[in-house]
Amino acid sequence: MLLGLPDVRVEAVERDQDRMTVTVSTPWQLMGCPDCGVVAPSRGRRRRVLHDVPHGDARARLVWRQRLWRCPEAACPRGTFVEQVPDLVAPRASITARAVAWTIGQLRRQHATIAGLARRLGVSWWALWRAVRPELERLADDESRFGGVTSLGVDEHIWHHGDRRTKGPKELTGMVDLTRDDQGRVHARLLDLVPGRSKKAYADWLTARGQEFRRGVEVAALDPFGGYKSAIDDQLEDATAVLDAFHVVKLGTAVVDEVRRRVQQTTTGHRGRSGDPLLGIQTILRAGAENLTEKQQARLTRAINAHEAHEEVFVAWQCAQQLRAAYRQQDLTEGRALAEKVLATFHSCPIPEVARLGRTLRRWREAFLAYFDTGRSSNGPTEAMNGIIELARRLARGYRNRDNYRLRMLLAGGGLTP
């Protein structure tokens, strides 16, 4: 019962302040030679010390009295051999199977690190990682974890800031499962990380998943990057591409900042300085109109009225608010109507920055409006997954090996679970 293994019995338990030692063995059994099958006589036992899951603050050691046999067949090359209990420990390993499972659970759910867990087990970093990595690779190679994906998100992130010549591309493209459950909730899972940020990187990954996977994807969310859109058009012909709402609103906010800076430079001849009306409202211009207090609204009005040229900034802010309001509508039909109004008017606005935004949205018209046709599908959970990745990378103080990085991020992001 102590180990949870029916074929392993506990002979003794010794405990001091810092360590617990458990002596275990297996019952006698008739054993034949693995090569020739001849019944082999016993050669006694040997003591094999294993590292096990810590017991409270104390490190745990298993002393396995492992059986040995000798093949009596003179022509057999086997000679002597020892018993193996894979559920207890892998051949030639020094860390028990349940300690490996415990380590993976701590890495997945408790944001632990290999270095910290290695200290608890009393082993080196390399010893623990050599035990954990094969299990993670086995899980990563299991294609069943890609089953049932109907909604797919894609985004890029920077995994290192070192020299490209030694560590390879800085950008990685991440694919995230955004499939909703029966209650309509998204439980995002990181499916994979591939080098590069390009159409080829995304398209090659989709090709490798097979036709059945691609046929099952109904919605593909993305940020406004043409490379990813081209890959979706080529590989996911039956899927609906959805432009991420967060990035669209961000584009509108960026337009307001650009107009404010241009008007500031035109009217004063310099960048914003303390006391300049437009500099004083830069944070207000980034907020939603419904969130402004009376004091903030008064500051906004004073700053706009300070100079007639500031009217451009106010118009750009109203355009950004209109774009934002389309996503805030409770009724998707009303939201789509506002979005179509944005598409019909922004491109002809006399403010060049707003007109440029309008032309961009018109190029992405179908993906922009698809948000209102797919039940508010969004790439937001993909951005949240990037936050989990950043946390895991900070805890480890960076990574030098991209393969190790991929396995750890897949584990942290839930991608190794079907």
Sequence and secondary structure as in RCSB ss.txt:
>XXXX:A:sequence
MLLGLPDVRVEAVERDQDRMTVTVSTPWQLMGCPDCGVVAPSRGRRRRVLHDVPHGDARARLVWRQRLWRCPEAA
CPRGTFVEQVPDLVAPRASITARAVAWTIGQLRRQHATIAGLARRLGVSWWALWRAVRPELERLADDESRFGGVT
SLGVDEHIWHHGDRRTKGPKELTGMVDLTRDDQGRVHARLLDLVPGRSKKAYADWLTARGQEFRRGVEVAALDPF
GGYKSAIDDQLEDATAVLDAFHVVKLGTAVVDEVRRRVQQTTTGHRGRSGDPLLGIQTILRAGAENLTEKQQARL
TRAINAHEAHEEVFVAWQCAQQLRAAYRQQDLTEGRALAEKVLATFHSCPIPEVARLGRTLRRWREAFLAYFDTG
RSSNGPTEAMNGIIELARRLARGYRNRDNYRLRMLLAGGGLTP
>XXXX:A:secstr
  S  TT EEEEEEE SSEEEEEEE      B TTT  B  EEEEEEEEEEEEEETTEEEEEEEEEEEEE   TT
 S  EEE   TTTB TT SBBHHHHHHHHHHHHHS   HHHHHHHHT  HHHHHHHHHHHHHHHHT GGGGTT  
EEEEEEEE   S HHHH  SEEEEEEE  B TTS B  EEEEEEE SSHHHHHHHHHHH HHHHHH  EEEE S 
HHHHHHHHHH TTSEEEE HHHHHHHHHHHHHHHHHHHHHHHHSSS  TT HHHHTTTGGGS GGG  HHHHHHH
HHHHHT GGGHHHHHHHHHHHHHHHHHH SSHHHHHHHHHHHHHHGGG SSHHHHHHHHHHHHTHHHHHGGGTTT
S  SHHHHHHHHHHHHHHHHTT  S HHHHHHHHHHHTTTT  
